[in-house]
Amino acid sequence: QVQLVESGGGLVQPGGSLRLSCAASGSIFSIKHMGWYRQAPGKERELVAAITSDGSTNYADSAKGRFTISRDNAKNTVYLQMNSLKPEDTAVYYCNFVAGLWRTHYWGQGTQVTVSS
């Protein structure tokens, strides 16, 4: 059974930084896409950043220039470095892997990021 375990969330002041990590455990093969989504209270879940198996990246406009997604294929881990955080970045952040022949989606349990003074 595949599990995605996230870490790195927390409370940070505006302008601060956080680094999220998401590691897969279990039998997971041929990971194609890795991504980070977020969901703020009362809002729909939205894509923050994604990275393909060849390292191509895609960012939401709100994340461009501030967030950096990276992956370690040997460790089946994806990271999200978040700098210059703003209160509007406050949300639960979820990692997502797309893997295998059938492009199965796996989700992490979510980690809370709160940006507040």
Helices and strands as residue ranges (DSSP letters): E 3-7, E 10-12, E 18-25, E 31-39, E 46-51, E 57-59, E 67-72, G 73-75, E 77-82, G 87-89, E 91-99, E 104-107, E 111-115
